[in-house]
Amino acid sequence: MRAPSAGDLSHLARKTWDQVPSSLRKMTGEIAITVEEFPDDDTMDEIGSETPFDVMGLLREAEAGHPVLVLYRRAVLDYWVEQGDELSVVLTQVMVHEAAHQLELSEELVTQLEAEIEAAAPQPRTVQ
C-alpha cells in the first residue's frame, strides 16, 4: 500500500468538504483546496510552530477570490497513521478546525458542528 499522493489527498479533501454541514460551508463560502508537503518557513514563523508536523492545515484568505484551504500532506498522513481513523475523518477534523479558527467560531458552535458530522457519518455494520 502506498501513501496517498497530493492529488489523491486533494480529491478526497474536496469530496470530504462537500459532506461537512452546509451551515459551515455557507459561512466560508466556496473555498479552494490545495495540498503541499509541508508549510514554508514564513508560515511556520507566522503561526509560531517549531516543527512542520504540527501544522496539518491552514485556511487563508486569498488575495482575490475564494479562501484557500492548504492541507499539509505529510503532517496529515502522519496524524492519520497515529490515529488509525479513516483518512476522510482526519480530513474532516482538520478542515472543520481550520474553518472554525478562521471564522472565529465559538467552542459551542464547533461542538454542534462536530455532533452534526458524527450523526451523519455512516455507522459501521457488524457481521452476524
Solvent accessible surface area in square Angstrom, and as a share of the most:
residue,aa,sasa,rsa
1,M,222,0.99
2,R,167,0.61
3,A,54,0.42
4,P,20,0.13
5,S,45,0.29
6,A,40,0.31
7,G,49,0.48
8,D,57,0.30
9,L,0,0.00
10,S,35,0.23
11,H,123,0.55
12,L,48,0.24
13,A,0,0.00
14,R,85,0.31
15,K,110,0.46
16,T,10,0.06
17,W,8,0.03
18,D,67,0.35
19,Q,141,0.62
20,V,3,0.02
21,P,18,0.11
22,S,56,0.36
23,S,49,0.32
24,L,0,0.00
25,R,77,0.28
26,K,162,0.69
27,M,76,0.34
28,T,15,0.09
29,G,34,0.33
30,E,116,0.52
31,I,5,0.03
32,A,42,0.32
33,I,23,0.12
34,T,57,0.33
35,V,26,0.15
36,E,79,0.36
37,E,77,0.35
38,F,66,0.28
39,P,11,0.07
40,D,85,0.44
41,D,115,0.59
42,D,112,0.58
43,T,11,0.06
44,M,21,0.09
45,D,113,0.59
46,E,113,0.51
47,I,70,0.36
48,G,64,0.62
49,S,23,0.15
50,E,169,0.76
51,T,49,0.29
52,P,42,0.27
53,F,82,0.34
54,D,98,0.51
55,V,9,0.05
56,M,49,0.22
57,G,3,0.03
58,L,23,0.12
59,L,10,0.05
60,R,78,0.28
61,E,117,0.52
62,A,32,0.25
63,E,187,0.84
64,A,91,0.71
65,G,69,0.66
66,H,93,0.41
67,P,18,0.11
68,V,37,0.21
69,L,2,0.01
70,V,11,0.06
71,L,0,0.00
72,Y,5,0.02
73,R,35,0.13
74,R,104,0.38
75,A,2,0.01
76,V,0,0.00
77,L,16,0.08
78,D,60,0.31
79,Y,64,0.24
80,W,47,0.16
81,V,113,0.65
82,E,122,0.55
83,Q,89,0.39
84,G,65,0.62
85,D,56,0.29
86,E,125,0.56
87,L,17,0.09
88,S,42,0.27
89,V,65,0.37
90,V,0,0.00
91,L,0,0.00
92,T,17,0.10
93,Q,83,0.37
94,V,7,0.04
95,M,1,0.00
96,V,4,0.02
97,H,114,0.51
98,E,19,0.09
99,A,2,0.01
100,A,7,0.06
101,H,127,0.56
102,Q,65,0.29
103,L,61,0.30
104,E,154,0.69
105,L,33,0.17
106,S,65,0.42
107,E,139,0.62
108,E,142,0.64
109,L,53,0.26
110,V,22,0.13
111,T,84,0.49
112,Q,102,0.45
113,L,1,0.01
114,E,94,0.42
115,A,60,0.46
116,E,68,0.30
117,I,40,0.20
118,E,119,0.53
119,A,86,0.66
120,A,84,0.65
121,A,41,0.32
122,P,127,0.80
123,Q,124,0.55
124,P,121,0.76
125,R,227,0.83
126,T,112,0.65
127,V,150,0.86
128,Q,204,0.91
